[in-house]
């Protein structure tokens, strides 16, 4: 009986050694990580700050303005704005021309709100 030499490598010991190395690395890595000490500032705020006054204004394709879902004139909206304290959230229909949007924003700026935000969907 003539046997040919077997040229296969047994990889079981190699896999065993690699698994031991991985387990050792996983167990020792958390001990090697050093945390940077950070002194956080103290605050009396409870969560994120909230806006005290906010008006939701919508402008539709027919140039009609609504304030919180009810029809309103630009003057009525401007009277509700407290100078420097009110945020105006402006929702604009996609069919509104840019010139009409710019005119509305300019009219709202006359009342000097804290911010004018354009809402998107």
Buried (B, 14 or more C-beta within 10 A) or exposed (E): EEEEEEEEEEEEEEEEEEEEEEEEEEEEEEEEEEEEEEEEEEEEEEEEEEEEEBBBBBBEEEEEBBBEEEEBEBEEBBEBBBEEEBBBBBBBBEEBEEEBBEBBBEBBEEBEBBEBEEEEE
